[in-house]
Structures are given as C-alpha cells and as structure tokens.
Amino acid sequence: MKYYAPKGLNDITPDDMPYWHAVESEVRATMPVYGYEEIRTPMMEKTEVFARGVGEETDVVEKEMYTFDDKGGRSMTLRPENTASVVRAYLEHKYYGKEELSKWYYLGPMFRYEAPQKGRSRQFHQYGAEAIGSNDPALDAEMINLATDILTSLGLNEVGLSLNSIGCPDDREEYIEELVEYLNPFKEELCEDCQARLETNPLRILDCKNQACSSIVEDGPEITDYLCSECRDHFKNVKKYLDQLNLSYTMDPNLVRGLDYYTKTVFEVFSSDLGAQDALVGGGRYDGLVELFGGDPTPAVGFAGGIERLVLLLEELEGVELKKRELDVYLATLDRETKRRGLKLVQRLRNSGFKTEIDYLEKSLQGQLGYADRYGADVTAILGPQELSEDEITLRDMETGEQTLVPLSDFTEKVKNLLESE
C-alpha cells in the first residue's frame, strides 16, 4: 500500500455510515422541531475571523489552527469551530434587519491540529445550533434542552448536565484579579502551559486537564461569587427554566469552556452510559461576539457537539436503530439481451423509489441469487430469454420462496404490491 490518509484525517467508510446517518438524521429531524433552520458556512475563512472571534490567546488560535497564505497572499484558516463563521454570515447577509431572532443549525467538518486519539481527529465533525437576537434565559434553557433531546432520542439514557455562569466582562475582570492573586503562590506547581496562561489568559487555567492544575484551582475562588446583579438574576432564571423542563444539572464552578467569546451561561452535556463522563456537547452564551465583529450589541447562545465521539459511544452501546444496506429488489438477468431490457426495468423501479440492483459482475444465476440474499432483497426478479420472448418476468418473494410469472407491463405494480404486503 503506497498511499495512506494523512495522520489525524480519517476515512468514514460505508461500514461506519449507518451510525453517522443515524446521528445526522436525528439532528436534521430534531432541529426544525425547535424552530432551527440549516446554515452552511465555508470550510475556510480569513484568519482574523477566528483569531478575533475565538480569542488570540486561546489554545485553539495559538496552537491548533490550520493557517496558510493563499495565492493572493491572504492568511486563510480552515475553520476550527463554526460559531465565529455563523456570526460573520449573520452580519454579512444583514439578518439583523430581516428577523428579530435568527435560529440556525449546522453539520460539517472542522479542523484542529492536535494529537490524534480515539474520538478526536484533526478533521472532525460537529453539529450545532446558534440563536442570535435574544437575551431571554428561557432561550438558554431551550438550547440545553435541544442538545439533550438529540442525545436521548439516539438512545442514550444516562445523560447529565454540567452548568456554570462566567458572567459579563466586568464580572470577570474582578474575578481574574482574585484568581491570579490566589494562583501566584502555586505558579511553579502549574504545568508549563498554565504558567504562561497565568500571564495571558488566567481563566484557561480552570479548563486545564492536568491533574496538578485541577487540584490547585479546586480550592480557589469561584466566579459565581463575583457575578453582578444582572448576571446573577439571569443565571437564577436559567436554572428555574431548567427545573420546569425537569432537566437536572450539576454546578461546576470551574467550567469556563475553551473559547474567549463566552459570557454568562456555559454548559456541557455528557453521557455516563459507559461509565465515563465525557462531554458530548458544549455551549453557552456569547453576548459580545456580534458587537466584536462590528455589529450592534446582540445577545446570542449556542452549542456544538462532536459527531466522532458520539458515534463511538453509539457503536459501543449498540442501541441505536440503524438503517442497514438492504435492497428492495434484485433483478437477475442471464445474457446481454435480457440485461439491456433489465436495465430499463431497474430504472423504472428506481424512479418509483425502490432500492434496486442488477448484476455488473457477470455472475451466474446462482451467484446473482446469492448476492440478492446477502444484501437482504425482499423481492428477486428473474428475466431470462424464455421470459423475455413471452414478455413475462419471474418474481420471487425472498421470504416465502414463492415464485410467480407476471407480464412485463405489470412488473412495477406487482413489485409494489409484493413489497407493501411484506
């Protein structure tokens, strides 16, 4: 084998697709129920879209972005996330003047340069939702309910919610001063990254997965103690709405998410179906991002979920109902003349919406029947020279084995009746 996929970029093969289709179908079915419309943004943007939106001192921008100069000398970046792109599109297409509240969802690939591991690759796929135009805490609760609904609809039972509020920029300014004062005596015990974050972006230390750093921040100040009255009231109402929806949650004072645009509510939805509590969805408010991109002050809230990690979980649980590769009809032919006529019949069935196959490998009749059985055909049609000379075709019900001769003119209707009786 001479060529391989680049490290961290994985093929999604037909064997994998039933799980991917299950996730994508559930997303596409559930989002419109909540009033969300699909948006598709480019897979690359000008680098400043992400540097400005995500935050220049985040790990994503500093370490993980795929950035390059195009042939015109412009700095371009493969999107590492999609919220910044959605906000750019919202402003570029002037949706602020078209509708008071824009509720959009997306599905697609993202790109980050990081060490590949199980469920995490350099090209990965996310689904997500964004609601731009309202500060209502009920919308935060709806967004969390939507994220949870998709997971439970896919068959996950042990779904949990971690919740926090990181307030507004003024709240964080006071809190960061206290956090830095608390952390300074522990500076040498922090990991190398967090020692740098202490100078540039102290909030990111709360998000560090290093055990030593986690232990240190555990006894530190909590940001919810520094919320202004408006942010405190907003968060209180978010929790009340979650209670109304019977969505239980766990407060996590160190949950800040990894991107700078978040404000107020932040959350993660996880599953304990296999024992671990890996986050499958993360999101929150980003009330300042539209303004940061040059728009008027516009509140917004959203989330994103990783498809790879969710697919791995569904594969291990084996509980999701999958659409298997099955045929409605297989049409077996015996020579060139019957194949020429058979192709027309196959196309007629496909035009009627039936999944139909015909032999392209010059198999014997026995081999064709074996293929039909292997791929679960409900009906096998056999067109030989004798049948063709009499304008007839043989239909075999693969479940009962019963065979009948029918006129070619009645072929499509007879097949439809057989399939409907299954």
C-alpha positions as CSV (number, residue, x, y, z in Angstrom):
1,M,0.0,0.0,0.0
2,K,1.6,3.2,-1.2
3,Y,-0.8,5.9,0.0
4,Y,-2.5,6.5,3.3
5,A,-4.8,9.2,4.7
6,P,-2.8,11.9,6.4
7,K,-2.3,11.5,10.2
8,G,-5.5,12.6,12.0
9,L,-7.6,12.7,8.9
10,N,-9.8,9.6,8.8
11,D,-12.0,7.9,6.1
12,I,-15.6,7.4,7.0
13,T,-16.3,4.1,5.2
14,P,-19.7,2.6,4.2
15,D,-19.3,0.3,7.3
16,D,-19.3,3.4,9.5
17,M,-22.0,5.2,7.7
18,P,-25.1,3.7,9.4
19,Y,-24.1,5.4,12.7
20,W,-23.2,8.7,11.0
21,H,-26.5,8.7,9.2
22,A,-28.4,7.9,12.5
23,V,-26.8,11.0,14.1
24,E,-27.2,13.3,11.1
25,S,-30.8,12.1,10.6
26,E,-31.7,12.8,14.3
27,V,-30.1,16.3,14.1
28,R,-32.0,17.1,10.9
29,A,-35.2,15.8,12.4
30,T,-35.0,17.5,15.8
31,M,-33.6,20.9,14.9
32,P,-36.6,22.1,12.9
33,V,-39.0,21.0,15.6
34,Y,-37.3,23.6,17.8
35,G,-37.5,26.2,15.0
36,Y,-33.9,26.0,13.8
37,E,-33.0,26.4,10.1
38,E,-29.9,25.0,8.5
39,I,-26.9,27.2,7.5
40,R,-23.8,26.1,5.7
41,T,-20.6,28.2,6.0
42,P,-17.4,27.9,4.1
43,M,-14.8,25.5,5.4
44,M,-12.2,28.2,5.4
45,E,-12.3,31.9,6.4
46,K,-9.9,34.8,6.7
47,T,-7.7,34.1,9.7
48,E,-8.9,37.2,11.6
49,V,-12.4,35.8,11.8
50,F,-11.2,33.1,14.2
51,A,-8.4,35.0,15.8
52,R,-10.7,37.8,16.7
53,G,-13.8,35.7,17.5
54,V,-12.3,32.8,19.3
55,G,-9.6,34.7,21.1
56,E,-5.9,35.2,20.1
57,E,-4.7,33.8,23.4
58,T,-6.7,30.6,23.4
59,D,-5.1,27.2,22.7
60,V,-7.2,26.9,19.5
61,V,-5.7,30.1,18.0
62,E,-2.2,29.7,19.4
63,K,-1.6,26.0,18.7
64,E,-4.3,24.3,16.8
65,M,-5.4,26.2,13.7
66,Y,-4.6,25.2,10.2
67,T,-3.5,28.5,8.8
68,F,-1.8,29.3,5.4
69,D,-1.4,32.1,2.9
70,D,-3.4,31.6,-0.3
71,K,-2.1,32.5,-3.8
72,G,-3.1,36.1,-3.2
73,G,-1.1,36.3,0.0
74,R,-4.1,36.4,2.2
75,S,-4.0,34.5,5.5
76,M,-6.7,31.8,5.5
77,T,-7.7,29.3,8.1
78,L,-9.6,26.0,8.0
79,R,-12.4,26.5,10.4
80,P,-11.6,25.2,13.9
81,E,-15.2,25.8,15.0
82,N,-18.3,27.3,13.5
83,T,-19.8,30.0,15.8
84,A,-17.5,32.7,14.5
85,S,-18.4,31.8,10.9
86,V,-22.1,31.9,11.7
87,V,-21.8,35.3,13.3
88,R,-19.8,36.5,10.3
89,A,-22.6,35.2,8.0
90,Y,-25.3,36.8,10.2
91,L,-23.7,40.2,9.8
92,E,-22.6,39.8,6.1
93,H,-26.1,38.9,5.0
94,K,-27.8,41.5,7.3
95,Y,-30.0,39.1,9.1
96,Y,-30.3,41.6,11.9
97,G,-32.5,43.6,9.6
98,K,-34.5,40.6,8.3
99,E,-35.6,38.9,11.5
100,E,-35.6,39.7,15.2
101,L,-34.3,36.2,16.2
102,S,-32.2,34.0,14.0
103,K,-32.2,30.3,15.0
104,W,-29.8,28.3,12.8
105,Y,-28.2,24.9,12.9
106,Y,-25.3,23.3,11.1
107,L,-23.5,20.0,10.4
108,G,-20.0,19.7,9.0
109,P,-16.2,19.2,9.2
110,M,-13.9,21.3,11.4
111,F,-10.1,21.2,11.6
112,R,-7.7,21.5,14.5
113,Y,-4.0,20.5,14.7
114,E,-3.8,18.4,17.9
115,A,-2.6,14.9,18.8
116,P,-5.0,12.4,17.3
117,Q,-6.6,10.0,19.7
118,K,-9.7,7.9,19.9
119,G,-12.8,10.0,19.1
120,R,-10.6,13.1,18.4
121,S,-9.0,13.7,15.0
122,R,-7.6,16.7,13.1
123,Q,-10.5,16.7,10.7
124,F,-13.5,16.2,12.9
125,H,-17.2,16.8,12.5
126,Q,-19.7,18.8,14.6
127,Y,-23.4,19.6,14.7
128,G,-24.5,22.7,16.5
129,A,-27.2,25.3,16.9
130,E,-27.0,29.1,17.3
131,A,-29.8,31.5,18.4
132,I,-28.9,35.2,17.7
133,G,-31.0,38.1,18.9
134,S,-32.4,37.3,22.4
135,N,-31.1,37.6,26.0
136,D,-34.0,35.6,27.4
137,P,-32.8,33.0,29.9
138,A,-35.6,30.7,28.6
139,L,-33.6,30.5,25.3
140,D,-30.6,29.2,27.3
141,A,-32.8,26.5,28.7
142,E,-34.2,25.7,25.3
143,M,-30.7,25.3,23.9
144,I,-29.7,22.9,26.6
145,N,-33.0,21.0,26.2
146,L,-32.4,20.7,22.4
147,A,-28.8,19.4,23.0
148,T,-30.1,16.9,25.5
149,D,-33.1,15.9,23.3
150,I,-30.9,14.9,20.4
151,L,-28.8,12.6,22.6
152,T,-31.7,10.9,24.4
153,S,-33.5,10.4,21.0
154,L,-30.5,8.5,19.9
155,G,-31.0,6.0,22.7
156,L,-28.6,7.5,25.4
157,N,-30.2,7.1,28.9
158,E,-27.5,8.4,31.3
159,V,-27.4,12.0,30.1
160,G,-26.1,14.6,32.5
161,L,-25.6,18.4,32.5
162,S,-22.8,20.5,34.0
163,L,-23.6,24.1,34.4
164,N,-22.0,27.4,35.3
165,S,-22.1,31.2,34.7
166,I,-19.0,33.1,33.9
167,G,-20.8,36.5,34.0
168,C,-20.1,39.5,31.9
169,P,-16.6,41.1,31.1
170,D,-16.8,43.4,34.1
171,D,-17.5,40.4,36.4
172,R,-14.6,38.5,35.0
173,E,-12.2,41.4,35.4
174,E,-12.7,41.5,39.2
175,Y,-12.7,37.7,39.4
176,I,-9.5,37.3,37.4
177,E,-7.7,39.7,39.8
178,E,-8.7,37.4,42.7
179,L,-7.8,34.3,40.7
180,V,-4.3,35.5,39.8
181,E,-3.7,36.5,43.4
182,Y,-4.7,33.0,44.6
183,L,-2.7,31.2,41.9
184,N,0.6,33.2,42.1
185,P,1.9,31.3,45.1
186,F,1.3,28.0,43.2
187,K,2.9,29.2,39.9
188,E,5.8,26.7,40.0
189,E,3.4,23.8,40.6
190,L,1.3,24.6,37.5
191,C,2.0,22.9,34.2
192,E,4.1,24.9,31.6
193,D,1.0,25.9,29.7
194,C,-0.8,27.2,32.8
195,Q,2.3,29.2,33.9
196,A,2.0,31.1,30.6
197,R,-1.8,31.4,30.9
198,L,-1.3,33.0,34.3
199,E,0.1,36.0,32.5
200,T,-2.0,36.0,29.3
201,N,-5.4,34.3,30.0
202,P,-5.9,33.0,33.6
203,L,-9.4,31.7,33.0
204,R,-8.0,29.0,30.8
205,I,-6.3,27.5,33.8
206,L,-9.7,26.5,35.1
207,D,-10.2,24.4,32.0
208,C,-6.8,22.6,32.2
209,K,-7.0,18.8,32.3
210,N,-3.6,18.5,34.1
211,Q,-4.3,16.8,37.5
212,A,-2.0,19.1,39.4
213,C,-3.6,22.2,38.0
214,S,-7.1,20.9,38.6
215,S,-6.2,20.2,42.3
216,I,-4.9,23.7,42.7
217,V,-7.9,25.5,41.3
218,E,-10.3,23.3,43.2
219,D,-9.8,25.4,46.4
220,G,-9.6,28.7,44.5
221,P,-12.3,31.5,44.2
222,E,-15.5,30.7,42.3
223,I,-16.6,33.0,39.5
224,T,-20.3,32.8,40.6
225,D,-19.4,34.8,43.7
226,Y,-18.4,37.7,41.5
227,L,-21.5,38.0,39.3
228,C,-23.2,41.4,39.0
229,S,-26.9,41.6,39.9
230,E,-28.0,41.3,36.2
231,C,-25.8,38.2,35.5
232,R,-26.9,36.6,38.8
233,D,-30.5,37.2,38.0
234,H,-30.1,35.8,34.5
235,F,-28.4,32.6,35.8
236,K,-31.1,32.2,38.5
237,N,-33.8,32.2,35.9
238,V,-31.9,29.8,33.6
239,K,-31.9,27.3,36.5
240,K,-35.6,27.9,37.1
241,Y,-36.4,27.2,33.5
242,L,-34.3,24.0,33.6
243,D,-36.3,22.9,36.7
244,Q,-39.5,23.5,34.7
245,L,-38.2,21.2,32.0
246,N,-37.2,18.6,34.6
247,L,-33.5,18.9,33.5
248,S,-31.3,18.1,36.4
249,Y,-27.8,19.7,36.5
250,T,-24.6,19.8,38.5
251,M,-22.9,23.1,39.2
252,D,-19.3,23.1,38.1
253,P,-17.6,26.3,39.2
254,N,-14.5,25.6,37.1
255,L,-16.5,25.2,33.8
256,V,-15.5,28.1,31.6
257,R,-15.2,26.4,28.1
258,G,-12.1,27.0,26.0
259,L,-13.1,30.0,23.8
260,D,-13.0,33.6,24.8
261,Y,-16.4,34.7,23.3
262,Y,-18.5,33.0,26.1
263,T,-20.5,35.1,28.6
264,K,-23.0,34.2,31.3
265,T,-24.3,30.7,30.9
266,V,-21.9,27.9,30.0
267,F,-22.7,24.2,29.9
268,E,-21.6,20.7,28.9
269,V,-23.9,17.7,28.3
270,F,-22.3,14.4,28.9
271,S,-23.2,10.7,28.9
272,S,-22.5,8.1,31.7
273,D,-23.9,5.2,29.6
274,L,-20.5,3.5,29.6
275,G,-19.3,4.7,33.0
276,A,-17.2,7.7,32.0
277,Q,-18.5,11.3,31.9
278,D,-17.0,12.6,28.6
279,A,-18.7,15.7,27.4
280,L,-20.5,15.2,24.1
281,V,-21.9,18.7,23.8
282,G,-20.6,22.1,25.0
283,G,-22.0,25.6,24.7
284,G,-23.2,28.8,26.2
285,R,-23.9,32.5,25.7
286,Y,-21.7,34.8,23.6
287,D,-23.5,38.1,24.0
288,G,-20.5,40.2,22.9
289,L,-19.4,38.4,19.7
290,V,-21.7,40.1,17.2
291,E,-20.5,43.5,18.5
292,L,-16.9,42.3,18.4
293,F,-17.4,41.7,14.7
294,G,-18.7,45.2,14.1
295,G,-22.4,44.7,14.6
296,D,-24.7,46.3,17.2
297,P,-24.8,44.7,20.6
298,T,-26.7,41.5,20.0
299,P,-27.1,38.7,22.6
300,A,-26.7,35.1,21.4
301,V,-26.4,31.5,22.7
302,G,-25.4,28.2,21.1
303,F,-23.8,24.8,21.4
304,A,-21.8,22.3,19.4
305,G,-21.5,18.5,19.6
306,G,-18.8,16.2,18.3
307,I,-20.1,13.5,15.9
308,E,-17.0,11.2,16.1
309,R,-17.2,10.9,19.9
310,L,-21.0,10.3,19.7
311,V,-20.6,7.7,17.0
312,L,-18.0,5.8,19.1
313,L,-20.4,5.7,22.0
314,L,-23.4,4.5,19.9
315,E,-21.2,1.8,18.4
316,E,-20.3,0.5,21.9
317,L,-23.9,0.7,23.2
318,E,-25.3,-1.0,20.0
319,G,-28.7,0.5,21.0
320,V,-29.4,2.9,18.1
321,E,-31.7,1.7,15.3
322,L,-29.6,1.7,12.2
323,K,-30.6,1.8,8.5
324,K,-28.9,-1.2,7.1
325,R,-27.8,-1.6,3.5
326,E,-30.8,-3.6,2.2
327,L,-32.3,-4.0,-1.2
328,D,-36.0,-3.8,-2.1
329,V,-35.5,-5.6,-5.4
330,Y,-32.7,-7.5,-7.2
331,L,-33.1,-8.1,-10.9
332,A,-31.3,-11.2,-12.2
333,T,-30.5,-11.4,-15.9
334,L,-29.0,-14.3,-18.0
335,D,-27.4,-12.7,-21.1
336,R,-26.8,-9.4,-22.8
337,E,-30.3,-9.1,-24.3
338,T,-32.1,-9.7,-21.0
339,K,-29.7,-7.2,-19.3
340,R,-30.5,-4.5,-21.9
341,R,-34.2,-4.9,-21.1
342,G,-33.5,-5.4,-17.4
343,L,-31.7,-2.1,-17.1
344,K,-34.8,-0.3,-18.3
345,L,-36.9,-2.2,-15.7
346,V,-34.4,-1.4,-12.9
347,Q,-34.5,2.3,-13.8
348,R,-38.3,2.2,-13.7
349,L,-38.2,0.8,-10.2
350,R,-35.6,3.3,-9.0
351,N,-37.8,6.1,-10.4
352,S,-40.6,4.8,-8.2
353,G,-38.3,5.0,-5.2
354,F,-37.3,1.3,-4.8
355,K,-33.7,0.4,-3.9
356,T,-32.8,-1.9,-6.9
357,E,-29.7,-3.6,-8.1
358,I,-28.7,-5.6,-11.2
359,D,-25.6,-7.7,-11.9
360,Y,-22.5,-6.0,-13.2
361,L,-20.0,-8.8,-12.5
362,E,-21.3,-11.4,-14.9
363,K,-22.3,-13.8,-12.1
364,S,-24.2,-17.0,-12.8
365,L,-27.9,-17.0,-11.9
366,Q,-27.0,-18.8,-8.7
367,G,-24.4,-16.2,-7.9
368,Q,-26.9,-13.4,-8.5
369,L,-29.5,-15.0,-6.2
370,G,-26.8,-15.4,-3.6
371,Y,-26.0,-11.7,-3.9
372,A,-29.7,-10.8,-3.6
373,D,-29.9,-12.9,-0.4
374,R,-26.7,-11.4,1.1
375,Y,-28.0,-7.8,0.7
376,G,-31.5,-8.6,2.0
377,A,-33.5,-8.1,-1.1
378,D,-37.2,-8.5,-0.4
379,V,-38.0,-9.5,-4.0
380,T,-35.9,-11.0,-6.7
381,A,-36.9,-10.7,-10.3
382,I,-35.5,-13.1,-12.9
383,L,-35.5,-12.2,-16.6
384,G,-34.3,-15.0,-18.9
385,P,-34.5,-15.4,-22.7
386,Q,-37.7,-17.6,-22.3
387,E,-39.5,-15.0,-20.1
388,L,-38.4,-12.1,-22.4
389,S,-39.7,-13.9,-25.5
390,E,-43.1,-14.1,-23.9
391,D,-43.0,-10.6,-22.4
392,E,-43.0,-12.0,-18.9
393,I,-40.8,-11.9,-15.8
394,T,-40.5,-14.2,-12.8
395,L,-40.9,-12.6,-9.3
396,R,-39.6,-14.5,-6.3
397,D,-40.7,-13.5,-2.8
398,M,-37.4,-14.0,-0.9
399,E,-39.1,-14.6,2.4
400,T,-41.5,-17.3,1.3
401,G,-39.7,-18.5,-1.7
402,E,-42.9,-18.4,-3.8
403,Q,-42.4,-17.6,-7.5
404,T,-44.9,-16.1,-10.0
405,L,-44.8,-15.2,-13.6
406,V,-46.1,-11.7,-14.4
407,P,-46.5,-9.7,-17.6
408,L,-43.6,-7.2,-18.1
409,S,-46.2,-4.4,-18.4
410,D,-47.4,-5.2,-14.8
411,F,-43.9,-5.5,-13.4
412,T,-43.7,-2.3,-11.4
413,E,-47.2,-2.6,-10.0
414,K,-46.7,-6.2,-9.0
415,V,-43.4,-5.4,-7.2
416,K,-45.1,-2.6,-5.3
417,N,-47.9,-4.9,-4.2
418,L,-45.4,-7.5,-3.0
419,L,-43.3,-5.0,-1.1
420,E,-46.4,-3.5,0.6
421,S,-47.5,-6.9,1.7
422,E,-44.2,-7.6,3.5
